[in-house]
Amino acid sequence: LRRQQSSILIQLRTGHVALAKHLNRIKKNDNPNCPHCRLRGRNELETVRHFILDCPSYSRERFRMQRELGRDASSLKILLGDEKGVKTLLRYIGQTRRLEKSFGDV
C-alpha cells in the first residue's frame, strides 16, 4: 500500500477520519450528520460504517464492491482487515471521492 492508502486505512480503523461525526467531535464541523443524507431530510450520523455500508449516495459504488466481494462486502472486519477487502475498499473510496479533500486521489 502507498503511504496515503495506509493513512486512510488507519484512520478508518480508528474512526479518526475526515467524516462529519469525527470532525464534529474535534470541533471542525458543526454537524455530525452525513451531508448527503441531510440533503434528503435524513439525520444519519456520518460514521465509518455509514460511509462504507449504508449511505444511499454511494449505492452505485457499493454495488461494484459487492459484485467483487459478494457477502464479504458487508463486513467491516473484512473490508478493513483482509488484503482483498482492503484493496476493494480503497477502490470504493476512490470512486466515491468522499475523502479526496483530505487525501487527493486514492
Phi and psi restraints in degrees (range 20) as a CNS / XPLOR table:
assign (resid 1 and name C) (resid 2 and name N)
       (resid 2 and name CA) (resid 2 and name C) 1.0 -72.0 20.0 2
assign (resid 2 and name N) (resid 2 and name CA)
       (resid 2 and name C) (resid 3 and name N) 1.0 158.8 20.0 2
assign (resid 2 and name C) (resid 3 and name N)
       (resid 3 and name CA) (resid 3 and name C) 1.0 -55.0 20.0 2
assign (resid 3 and name N) (resid 3 and name CA)
       (resid 3 and name C) (resid 4 and name N) 1.0 -44.1 20.0 2
assign (resid 3 and name C) (resid 4 and name N)
       (resid 4 and name CA) (resid 4 and name C) 1.0 -59.7 20.0 2
assign (resid 4 and name N) (resid 4 and name CA)
       (resid 4 and name C) (resid 5 and name N) 1.0 -42.7 20.0 2
assign (resid 4 and name C) (resid 5 and name N)
       (resid 5 and name CA) (resid 5 and name C) 1.0 -66.7 20.0 2
assign (resid 5 and name N) (resid 5 and name CA)
       (resid 5 and name C) (resid 6 and name N) 1.0 -39.9 20.0 2
assign (resid 5 and name C) (resid 6 and name N)
       (resid 6 and name CA) (resid 6 and name C) 1.0 -62.3 20.0 2
assign (resid 6 and name N) (resid 6 and name CA)
       (resid 6 and name C) (resid 7 and name N) 1.0 -41.0 20.0 2
assign (resid 6 and name C) (resid 7 and name N)
       (resid 7 and name CA) (resid 7 and name C) 1.0 -61.5 20.0 2
assign (resid 7 and name N) (resid 7 and name CA)
       (resid 7 and name C) (resid 8 and name N) 1.0 -45.1 20.0 2
assign (resid 7 and name C) (resid 8 and name N)
       (resid 8 and name CA) (resid 8 and name C) 1.0 -59.4 20.0 2
assign (resid 8 and name N) (resid 8 and name CA)
       (resid 8 and name C) (resid 9 and name N) 1.0 -46.5 20.0 2
assign (resid 8 and name C) (resid 9 and name N)
       (resid 9 and name CA) (resid 9 and name C) 1.0 -61.1 20.0 2
assign (resid 9 and name N) (resid 9 and name CA)
       (resid 9 and name C) (resid 10 and name N) 1.0 -45.8 20.0 2
assign (resid 9 and name C) (resid 10 and name N)
       (resid 10 and name CA) (resid 10 and name C) 1.0 -62.3 20.0 2
assign (resid 10 and name N) (resid 10 and name CA)
       (resid 10 and name C) (resid 11 and name N) 1.0 -43.7 20.0 2
assign (resid 10 and name C) (resid 11 and name N)
       (resid 11 and name CA) (resid 11 and name C) 1.0 -65.1 20.0 2
assign (resid 11 and name N) (resid 11 and name CA)
       (resid 11 and name C) (resid 12 and name N) 1.0 -39.0 20.0 2
assign (resid 11 and name C) (resid 12 and name N)
       (resid 12 and name CA) (resid 12 and name C) 1.0 -65.5 20.0 2
assign (resid 12 and name N) (resid 12 and name CA)
       (resid 12 and name C) (resid 13 and name N) 1.0 -41.7 20.0 2
assign (resid 12 and name C) (resid 13 and name N)
       (resid 13 and name CA) (resid 13 and name C) 1.0 -64.2 20.0 2
assign (resid 13 and name N) (resid 13 and name CA)
       (resid 13 and name C) (resid 14 and name N) 1.0 -35.5 20.0 2
assign (resid 13 and name C) (resid 14 and name N)
       (resid 14 and name CA) (resid 14 and name C) 1.0 -91.9 20.0 2
assign (resid 14 and name N) (resid 14 and name CA)
       (resid 14 and name C) (resid 15 and name N) 1.0 -13.2 20.0 2
assign (resid 14 and name C) (resid 15 and name N)
       (resid 15 and name CA) (resid 15 and name C) 1.0 82.4 20.0 2
assign (resid 15 and name N) (resid 15 and name CA)
       (resid 15 and name C) (resid 16 and name N) 1.0 3.3 20.0 2
assign (resid 15 and name C) (resid 16 and name N)
       (resid 16 and name CA) (resid 16 and name C) 1.0 -96.2 20.0 2
assign (resid 16 and name N) (resid 16 and name CA)
       (resid 16 and name C) (resid 17 and name N) 1.0 63.5 20.0 2
assign (resid 16 and name C) (resid 17 and name N)
       (resid 17 and name CA) (resid 17 and name C) 1.0 -125.9 20.0 2
assign (resid 17 and name N) (resid 17 and name CA)
       (resid 17 and name C) (resid 18 and name N) 1.0 156.8 20.0 2
assign (resid 17 and name C) (resid 18 and name N)
       (resid 18 and name CA) (resid 18 and name C) 1.0 -72.4 20.0 2
assign (resid 18 and name N) (resid 18 and name CA)
       (resid 18 and name C) (resid 19 and name N) 1.0 61.5 20.0 2
assign (resid 18 and name C) (resid 19 and name N)
       (resid 19 and name CA) (resid 19 and name C) 1.0 -114.5 20.0 2
assign (resid 19 and name N) (resid 19 and name CA)
       (resid 19 and name C) (resid 20 and name N) 1.0 156.7 20.0 2
assign (resid 19 and name C) (resid 20 and name N)
       (resid 20 and name CA) (resid 20 and name C) 1.0 -53.0 20.0 2
assign (resid 20 and name N) (resid 20 and name CA)
       (resid 20 and name C) (resid 21 and name N) 1.0 -41.4 20.0 2
assign (resid 20 and name C) (resid 21 and name N)
       (resid 21 and name CA) (resid 21 and name C) 1.0 -62.5 20.0 2
assign (resid 21 and name N) (resid 21 and name CA)
       (resid 21 and name C) (resid 22 and name N) 1.0 -46.3 20.0 2
assign (resid 21 and name C) (resid 22 and name N)
       (resid 22 and name CA) (resid 22 and name C) 1.0 -68.4 20.0 2
assign (resid 22 and name N) (resid 22 and name CA)
       (resid 22 and name C) (resid 23 and name N) 1.0 -43.7 20.0 2
assign (resid 22 and name C) (resid 23 and name N)
       (resid 23 and name CA) (resid 23 and name C) 1.0 -61.6 20.0 2
assign (resid 23 and name N) (resid 23 and name CA)
       (resid 23 and name C) (resid 24 and name N) 1.0 -35.6 20.0 2
assign (resid 23 and name C) (resid 24 and name N)
       (resid 24 and name CA) (resid 24 and name C) 1.0 -66.9 20.0 2
assign (resid 24 and name N) (resid 24 and name CA)
       (resid 24 and name C) (resid 25 and name N) 1.0 -40.9 20.0 2
assign (resid 24 and name C) (resid 25 and name N)
       (resid 25 and name CA) (resid 25 and name C) 1.0 -62.5 20.0 2
assign (resid 25 and name N) (resid 25 and name CA)
       (resid 25 and name C) (resid 26 and name N) 1.0 -35.3 20.0 2
assign (resid 25 and name C) (resid 26 and name N)
       (resid 26 and name CA) (resid 26 and name C) 1.0 -97.5 20.0 2
assign (resid 26 and name N) (resid 26 and name CA)
       (resid 26 and name C) (resid 27 and name N) 1.0 17.4 20.0 2
assign (resid 26 and name C) (resid 27 and name N)
       (resid 27 and name CA) (resid 27 and name C) 1.0 63.4 20.0 2
assign (resid 27 and name N) (resid 27 and name CA)
       (resid 27 and name C) (resid 28 and name N) 1.0 32.7 20.0 2
assign (resid 27 and name C) (resid 28 and name N)
       (resid 28 and name CA) (resid 28 and name C) 1.0 -106.0 20.0 2
assign (resid 28 and name N) (resid 28 and name CA)
       (resid 28 and name C) (resid 29 and name N) 1.0 -1.4 20.0 2
assign (resid 28 and name C) (resid 29 and name N)
       (resid 29 and name CA) (resid 29 and name C) 1.0 -151.0 20.0 2
assign (resid 29 and name N) (resid 29 and name CA)
       (resid 29 and name C) (resid 30 and name N) 1.0 138.6 20.0 2
assign (resid 29 and name C) (resid 30 and name N)
       (resid 30 and name CA) (resid 30 and name C) 1.0 -75.8 20.0 2
assign (resid 30 and name N) (resid 30 and name CA)
       (resid 30 and name C) (resid 31 and name N) 1.0 -22.2 20.0 2
assign (resid 30 and name C) (resid 31 and name N)
       (resid 31 and name CA) (resid 31 and name C) 1.0 -131.1 20.0 2
assign (resid 31 and name N) (resid 31 and name CA)
       (resid 31 and name C) (resid 32 and name N) 1.0 127.9 20.0 2
assign (resid 31 and name C) (resid 32 and name N)
       (resid 32 and name CA) (resid 32 and name C) 1.0 -82.3 20.0 2
assign (resid 32 and name N) (resid 32 and name CA)
       (resid 32 and name C) (resid 33 and name N) 1.0 -3.2 20.0 2
assign (resid 32 and name C) (resid 33 and name N)
       (resid 33 and name CA) (resid 33 and name C) 1.0 -84.7 20.0 2
assign (resid 33 and name N) (resid 33 and name CA)
       (resid 33 and name C) (resid 34 and name N) 1.0 154.0 20.0 2
assign (resid 33 and name C) (resid 34 and name N)
       (resid 34 and name CA) (resid 34 and name C) 1.0 -60.3 20.0 2
assign (resid 34 and name N) (resid 34 and name CA)
       (resid 34 and name C) (resid 35 and name N) 1.0 125.4 20.0 2
assign (resid 34 and name C) (resid 35 and name N)
       (resid 35 and name CA) (resid 35 and name C) 1.0 -64.0 20.0 2
assign (resid 35 and name N) (resid 35 and name CA)
       (resid 35 and name C) (resid 36 and name N) 1.0 -31.6 20.0 2
assign (resid 35 and name C) (resid 36 and name N)
       (resid 36 and name CA) (resid 36 and name C) 1.0 -71.9 20.0 2
assign (resid 36 and name N) (resid 36 and name CA)
       (resid 36 and name C) (resid 37 and name N) 1.0 -42.6 20.0 2
assign (resid 36 and name C) (resid 37 and name N)
       (resid 37 and name CA) (resid 37 and name C) 1.0 -70.7 20.0 2
assign (resid 37 and name N) (resid 37 and name CA)
       (resid 37 and name C) (resid 38 and name N) 1.0 -33.8 20.0 2
assign (resid 37 and name C) (resid 38 and name N)
       (resid 38 and name CA) (resid 38 and name C) 1.0 -58.8 20.0 2
assign (resid 38 and name N) (resid 38 and name CA)
       (resid 38 and name C) (resid 39 and name N) 1.0 -40.5 20.0 2
assign (resid 38 and name C) (resid 39 and name N)
       (resid 39 and name CA) (resid 39 and name C) 1.0 -63.0 20.0 2
assign (resid 39 and name N) (resid 39 and name CA)
       (resid 39 and name C) (resid 40 and name N) 1.0 -24.2 20.0 2
assign (resid 39 and name C) (resid 40 and name N)
       (resid 40 and name CA) (resid 40 and name C) 1.0 -95.4 20.0 2
assign (resid 40 and name N) (resid 40 and name CA)
       (resid 40 and name C) (resid 41 and name N) 1.0 8.3 20.0 2
assign (resid 40 and name C) (resid 41 and name N)
       (resid 41 and name CA) (resid 41 and name C) 1.0 78.9 20.0 2
assign (resid 41 and name N) (resid 41 and name CA)
       (resid 41 and name C) (resid 42 and name N) 1.0 17.2 20.0 2
assign (resid 41 and name C) (resid 42 and name N)
       (resid 42 and name CA) (resid 42 and name C) 1.0 -107.8 20.0 2
assign (resid 42 and name N) (resid 42 and name CA)
       (resid 42 and name C) (resid 43 and name N) 1.0 142.2 20.0 2
assign (resid 42 and name C) (resid 43 and name N)
       (resid 43 and name CA) (resid 43 and name C) 1.0 -105.8 20.0 2
assign (resid 43 and name N) (resid 43 and name CA)
       (resid 43 and name C) (resid 44 and name N) 1.0 87.2 20.0 2
assign (resid 43 and name C) (resid 44 and name N)
       (resid 44 and name CA) (resid 44 and name C) 1.0 -115.9 20.0 2
assign (resid 44 and name N) (resid 44 and name CA)
       (resid 44 and name C) (resid 45 and name N) 1.0 125.4 20.0 2
assign (resid 44 and name C) (resid 45 and name N)
       (resid 45 and name CA) (resid 45 and name C) 1.0 -60.6 20.0 2
assign (resid 45 and name N) (resid 45 and name CA)
       (resid 45 and name C) (resid 46 and name N) 1.0 135.6 20.0 2
assign (resid 45 and name C) (resid 46 and name N)
       (resid 46 and name CA) (resid 46 and name C) 1.0 -88.2 20.0 2
assign (resid 46 and name N) (resid 46 and name CA)
       (resid 46 and name C) (resid 47 and name N) 1.0 85.7 20.0 2
assign (resid 46 and name C) (resid 47 and name N)
       (resid 47 and name CA) (resid 47 and name C) 1.0 -97.6 20.0 2
assign (resid 47 and name N) (resid 47 and name CA)
       (resid 47 and name C) (resid 48 and name N) 1.0 173.6 20.0 2
assign (resid 47 and name C) (resid 48 and name N)
       (resid 48 and name CA) (resid 48 and name C) 1.0 -58.8 20.0 2
assign (resid 48 and name N) (resid 48 and name CA)
       (resid 48 and name C) (resid 49 and name N) 1.0 -45.8 20.0 2
assign (resid 48 and name C) (resid 49 and name N)
       (resid 49 and name CA) (resid 49 and name C) 1.0 -60.0 20.0 2
assign (resid 49 and name N) (resid 49 and name CA)
       (resid 49 and name C) (resid 50 and name N) 1.0 -46.1 20.0 2
assign (resid 49 and name C) (resid 50 and name N)
       (resid 50 and name CA) (resid 50 and name C) 1.0 -60.5 20.0 2
assign (resid 50 and name N) (resid 50 and name CA)
       (resid 50 and name C) (resid 51 and name N) 1.0 -47.6 20.0 2
assign (resid 50 and name C) (resid 51 and name N)
       (resid 51 and name CA) (resid 51 and name C) 1.0 -60.2 20.0 2
assign (resid 51 and name N) (resid 51 and name CA)
       (resid 51 and name C) (resid 52 and name N) 1.0 -45.8 20.0 2
assign (resid 51 and name C) (resid 52 and name N)
       (resid 52 and name CA) (resid 52 and name C) 1.0 -81.3 20.0 2
assign (resid 52 and name N) (resid 52 and name CA)
       (resid 52 and name C) (resid 53 and name N) 1.0 -41.7 20.0 2
assign (resid 52 and name C) (resid 53 and name N)
       (resid 53 and name CA) (resid 53 and name C) 1.0 -109.6 20.0 2
assign (resid 53 and name N) (resid 53 and name CA)
       (resid 53 and name C) (resid 54 and name N) 1.0 -22.7 20.0 2
assign (resid 53 and name C) (resid 54 and name N)
       (resid 54 and name CA) (resid 54 and name C) 1.0 -119.8 20.0 2
assign (resid 54 and name N) (resid 54 and name CA)
       (resid 54 and name C) (resid 55 and name N) 1.0 -30.2 20.0 2
assign (resid 54 and name C) (resid 55 and name N)
       (resid 55 and name CA) (resid 55 and name C) 1.0 -61.8 20.0 2
assign (resid 55 and name N) (resid 55 and name CA)
       (resid 55 and name C) (resid 56 and name N) 1.0 122.0 20.0 2
assign (resid 55 and name C) (resid 56 and name N)
       (resid 56 and name CA) (resid 56 and name C) 1.0 -63.6 20.0 2
assign (resid 56 and name N) (resid 56 and name CA)
       (resid 56 and name C) (resid 57 and name N) 1.0 -21.3 20.0 2
assign (resid 56 and name C) (resid 57 and name N)
       (resid 57 and name CA) (resid 57 and name C) 1.0 -65.5 20.0 2
assign (resid 57 and name N) (resid 57 and name CA)
       (resid 57 and name C) (resid 58 and name N) 1.0 -21.7 20.0 2
assign (resid 57 and name C) (resid 58 and name N)
       (resid 58 and name CA) (resid 58 and name C) 1.0 -112.4 20.0 2
assign (resid 58 and name N) (resid 58 and name CA)
       (resid 58 and name C) (resid 59 and name N) 1.0 26.0 20.0 2
assign (resid 58 and name C) (resid 59 and name N)
       (resid 59 and name CA) (resid 59 and name C) 1.0 -64.0 20.0 2
assign (resid 59 and name N) (resid 59 and name CA)
       (resid 59 and name C) (resid 60 and name N) 1.0 -35.8 20.0 2
assign (resid 59 and name C) (resid 60 and name N)
       (resid 60 and name CA) (resid 60 and name C) 1.0 -65.4 20.0 2
assign (resid 60 and name N) (resid 60 and name CA)
       (resid 60 and name C) (resid 61 and name N) 1.0 -46.2 20.0 2
assign (resid 60 and name C) (resid 61 and name N)
       (resid 61 and name CA) (resid 61 and name C) 1.0 -65.0 20.0 2
assign (resid 61 and name N) (resid 61 and name CA)
       (resid 61 and name C) (resid 62 and name N) 1.0 -38.8 20.0 2
assign (resid 61 and name C) (resid 62 and name N)
       (resid 62 and name CA) (resid 62 and name C) 1.0 -66.1 20.0 2
assign (resid 62 and name N) (resid 62 and name CA)
       (resid 62 and name C) (resid 63 and name N) 1.0 -36.4 20.0 2
assign (resid 62 and name C) (resid 63 and name N)
       (resid 63 and name CA) (resid 63 and name C) 1.0 -60.5 20.0 2
assign (resid 63 and name N) (resid 63 and name CA)
       (resid 63 and name C) (resid 64 and name N) 1.0 -42.0 20.0 2
assign (resid 63 and name C) (resid 64 and name N)
       (resid 64 and name CA) (resid 64 and name C) 1.0 -61.5 20.0 2
assign (resid 64 and name N) (resid 64 and name CA)
       (resid 64 and name C) (resid 65 and name N) 1.0 -40.5 20.0 2
assign (resid 64 and name C) (resid 65 and name N)
       (resid 65 and name CA) (resid 65 and name C) 1.0 -64.2 20.0 2
assign (resid 65 and name N) (resid 65 and name CA)
       (resid 65 and name C) (resid 66 and name N) 1.0 -41.5 20.0 2
assign (resid 65 and name C) (resid 66 and name N)
       (resid 66 and name CA) (resid 66 and name C) 1.0 -67.2 20.0 2
assign (resid 66 and name N) (resid 66 and name CA)
       (resid 66 and name C) (resid 67 and name N) 1.0 -36.0 20.0 2
assign (resid 66 and name C) (resid 67 and name N)
       (resid 67 and name CA) (resid 67 and name C) 1.0 -62.1 20.0 2
assign (resid 67 and name N) (resid 67 and name CA)
       (resid 67 and name C) (resid 68 and name N) 1.0 -37.1 20.0 2
assign (resid 67 and name C) (resid 68 and name N)
       (resid 68 and name CA) (resid 68 and name C) 1.0 -78.4 20.0 2
assign (resid 68 and name N) (resid 68 and name CA)
       (resid 68 and name C) (resid 69 and name N) 1.0 -39.7 20.0 2
assign (resid 68 and name C) (resid 69 and name N)
       (resid 69 and name CA) (resid 69 and name C) 1.0 -107.2 20.0 2
assign (resid 69 and name N) (resid 69 and name CA)
       (resid 69 and name C) (resid 70 and name N) 1.0 -11.5 20.0 2
assign (resid 69 and name C) (resid 70 and name N)
       (resid 70 and name CA) (resid 70 and name C) 1.0 65.9 20.0 2
assign (resid 70 and name N) (resid 70 and name CA)
       (resid 70 and name C) (resid 71 and name N) 1.0 -139.2 20.0 2
assign (resid 70 and name C) (resid 71 and name N)
       (resid 71 and name CA) (resid 71 and name C) 1.0 -59.2 20.0 2
assign (resid 71 and name N) (resid 71 and name CA)
       (resid 71 and name C) (resid 72 and name N) 1.0 -29.8 20.0 2
assign (resid 71 and name C) (resid 72 and name N)
       (resid 72 and name CA) (resid 72 and name C) 1.0 -63.5 20.0 2
assign (resid 72 and name N) (resid 72 and name CA)
       (resid 72 and name C) (resid 73 and name N) 1.0 -19.1 20.0 2
assign (resid 72 and name C) (resid 73 and name N)
       (resid 73 and name CA) (resid 73 and name C) 1.0 -67.2 20.0 2
assign (resid 73 and name N) (resid 73 and name CA)
       (resid 73 and name C) (resid 74 and name N) 1.0 -13.3 20.0 2
assign (resid 73 and name C) (resid 74 and name N)
       (resid 74 and name CA) (resid 74 and name C) 1.0 -101.7 20.0 2
assign (resid 74 and name N) (resid 74 and name CA)
       (resid 74 and name C) (resid 75 and name N) 1.0 13.4 20.0 2
assign (resid 74 and name C) (resid 75 and name N)
       (resid 75 and name CA) (resid 75 and name C) 1.0 -112.9 20.0 2
assign (resid 75 and name N) (resid 75 and name CA)
       (resid 75 and name C) (resid 76 and name N) 1.0 110.6 20.0 2
assign (resid 75 and name C) (resid 76 and name N)
       (resid 76 and name CA) (resid 76 and name C) 1.0 -60.2 20.0 2
assign (resid 76 and name N) (resid 76 and name CA)
       (resid 76 and name C) (resid 77 and name N) 1.0 -34.3 20.0 2
assign (resid 76 and name C) (resid 77 and name N)
       (resid 77 and name CA) (resid 77 and name C) 1.0 -58.8 20.0 2
assign (resid 77 and name N) (resid 77 and name CA)
       (resid 77 and name C) (resid 78 and name N) 1.0 -43.8 20.0 2
assign (resid 77 and name C) (resid 78 and name N)
       (resid 78 and name CA) (resid 78 and name C) 1.0 -74.1 20.0 2
assign (resid 78 and name N) (resid 78 and name CA)
       (resid 78 and name C) (resid 79 and name N) 1.0 -44.1 20.0 2
assign (resid 78 and name C) (resid 79 and name N)
       (resid 79 and name CA) (resid 79 and name C) 1.0 -62.8 20.0 2
assign (resid 79 and name N) (resid 79 and name CA)
       (resid 79 and name C) (resid 80 and name N) 1.0 -32.8 20.0 2
assign (resid 79 and name C) (resid 80 and name N)
       (resid 80 and name CA) (resid 80 and name C) 1.0 -98.8 20.0 2
assign (resid 80 and name N) (resid 80 and name CA)
       (resid 80 and name C) (resid 81 and name N) 1.0 -6.4 20.0 2
assign (resid 80 and name C) (resid 81 and name N)
       (resid 81 and name CA) (resid 81 and name C) 1.0 -129.7 20.0 2
assign (resid 81 and name N) (resid 81 and name CA)
       (resid 81 and name C) (resid 82 and name N) 1.0 -25.3 20.0 2
assign (resid 81 and name C) (resid 82 and name N)
       (resid 82 and name CA) (resid 82 and name C) 1.0 -91.5 20.0 2
assign (resid 82 and name N) (resid 82 and name CA)
       (resid 82 and name C) (resid 83 and name N) 1.0 141.4 20.0 2
assign (resid 82 and name C) (resid 83 and name N)
       (resid 83 and name CA) (resid 83 and name C) 1.0 -55.5 20.0 2
assign (resid 83 and name N) (resid 83 and name CA)
       (resid 83 and name C) (resid 84 and name N) 1.0 -49.4 20.0 2
assign (resid 83 and name C) (resid 84 and name N)
       (resid 84 and name CA) (resid 84 and name C) 1.0 -67.3 20.0 2
assign (resid 84 and name N) (resid 84 and name CA)
       (resid 84 and name C) (resid 85 and name N) 1.0 -38.6 20.0 2
assign (resid 84 and name C) (resid 85 and name N)
       (resid 85 and name CA) (resid 85 and name C) 1.0 -61.8 20.0 2
assign (resid 85 and name N) (resid 85 and name CA)
       (resid 85 and name C) (resid 86 and name N) 1.0 -43.6 20.0 2
assign (resid 85 and name C) (resid 86 and name N)
       (resid 86 and name CA) (resid 86 and name C) 1.0 -62.8 20.0 2
assign (resid 86 and name N) (resid 86 and name CA)
       (resid 86 and name C) (resid 87 and name N) 1.0 -45.9 20.0 2
assign (resid 86 and name C) (resid 87 and name N)
       (resid 87 and name CA) (resid 87 and name C) 1.0 -61.3 20.0 2
assign (resid 87 and name N) (resid 87 and name CA)
       (resid 87 and name C) (resid 88 and name N) 1.0 -41.8 20.0 2
assign (resid 87 and name C) (resid 88 and name N)
       (resid 88 and name CA) (resid 88 and name C) 1.0 -66.8 20.0 2
assign (resid 88 and name N) (resid 88 and name CA)
       (resid 88 and name C) (resid 89 and name N) 1.0 -42.1 20.0 2
assign (resid 88 and name C) (resid 89 and name N)
       (resid 89 and name CA) (resid 89 and name C) 1.0 -62.3 20.0 2
assign (resid 89 and name N) (resid 89 and name CA)
       (resid 89 and name C) (resid 90 and name N) 1.0 -44.0 20.0 2
assign (resid 89 and name C) (resid 90 and name N)
       (resid 90 and name CA) (resid 90 and name C) 1.0 -62.9 20.0 2
assign (resid 90 and name N) (resid 90 and name CA)
       (resid 90 and name C) (resid 91 and name N) 1.0 -36.7 20.0 2
assign (resid 90 and name C) (resid 91 and name N)
       (resid 91 and name CA) (resid 91 and name C) 1.0 -63.7 20.0 2
assign (resid 91 and name N) (resid 91 and name CA)
       (resid 91 and name C) (resid 92 and name N) 1.0 -44.5 20.0 2
assign (resid 91 and name C) (resid 92 and name N)
       (resid 92 and name CA) (resid 92 and name C) 1.0 -57.1 20.0 2
assign (resid 92 and name N) (resid 92 and name CA)
       (resid 92 and name C) (resid 93 and name N) 1.0 -47.7 20.0 2
assign (resid 92 and name C) (resid 93 and name N)
       (resid 93 and name CA) (resid 93 and name C) 1.0 -61.1 20.0 2
assign (resid 93 and name N) (resid 93 and name CA)
       (resid 93 and name C) (resid 94 and name N) 1.0 -42.5 20.0 2
assign (resid 93 and name C) (resid 94 and name N)
       (resid 94 and name CA) (resid 94 and name C) 1.0 -61.8 20.0 2
assign (resid 94 and name N) (resid 94 and name CA)
       (resid 94 and name C) (resid 95 and name N) 1.0 -40.4 20.0 2
assign (resid 94 and name C) (resid 95 and name N)
       (resid 95 and name CA) (resid 95 and name C) 1.0 -68.2 20.0 2
assign (resid 95 and name N) (resid 95 and name CA)
       (resid 95 and name C) (resid 96 and name N) 1.0 -35.3 20.0 2
assign (resid 95 and name C) (resid 96 and name N)
       (resid 96 and name CA) (resid 96 and name C) 1.0 -74.6 20.0 2
assign (resid 96 and name N) (resid 96 and name CA)
       (resid 96 and name C) (resid 97 and name N) 1.0 -27.0 20.0 2
assign (resid 96 and name C) (resid 97 and name N)
       (resid 97 and name CA) (resid 97 and name C) 1.0 61.9 20.0 2
assign (resid 97 and name N) (resid 97 and name CA)
       (resid 97 and name C) (resid 98 and name N) 1.0 15.1 20.0 2
assign (resid 97 and name C) (resid 98 and name N)
       (resid 98 and name CA) (resid 98 and name C) 1.0 -66.1 20.0 2
assign (resid 98 and name N) (resid 98 and name CA)
       (resid 98 and name C) (resid 99 and name N) 1.0 -33.5 20.0 2
assign (resid 98 and name C) (resid 99 and name N)
       (resid 99 and name CA) (resid 99 and name C) 1.0 -104.1 20.0 2
assign (resid 99 and name N) (resid 99 and name CA)
       (resid 99 and name C) (resid 100 and name N) 1.0 13.7 20.0 2
assign (resid 99 and name C) (resid 100 and name N)
       (resid 100 and name CA) (resid 100 and name C) 1.0 -61.1 20.0 2
assign (resid 100 and name N) (resid 100 and name CA)
       (resid 100 and name C) (resid 101 and name N) 1.0 -36.2 20.0 2
assign (resid 100 and name C) (resid 101 and name N)
       (resid 101 and name CA) (resid 101 and name C) 1.0 -62.1 20.0 2
assign (resid 101 and name N) (resid 101 and name CA)
       (resid 101 and name C) (resid 102 and name N) 1.0 -35.9 20.0 2
assign (resid 101 and name C) (resid 102 and name N)
       (resid 102 and name CA) (resid 102 and name C) 1.0 -86.4 20.0 2
assign (resid 102 and name N) (resid 102 and name CA)
       (resid 102 and name C) (resid 103 and name N) 1.0 -35.1 20.0 2
assign (resid 102 and name C) (resid 103 and name N)
       (resid 103 and name CA) (resid 103 and name C) 1.0 -120.5 20.0 2
assign (resid 103 and name N) (resid 103 and name CA)
       (resid 103 and name C) (resid 104 and name N) 1.0 -7.4 20.0 2
assign (resid 103 and name C) (resid 104 and name N)
       (resid 104 and name CA) (resid 104 and name C) 1.0 74.4 20.0 2
assign (resid 104 and name N) (resid 104 and name CA)
       (resid 104 and name C) (resid 105 and name N) 1.0 -157.3 20.0 2
assign (resid 104 and name C) (resid 105 and name N)
       (resid 105 and name CA) (resid 105 and name C) 1.0 -66.7 20.0 2
assign (resid 105 and name N) (resid 105 and name CA)
       (resid 105 and name C) (resid 106 and name N) 1.0 131.8 20.0 2
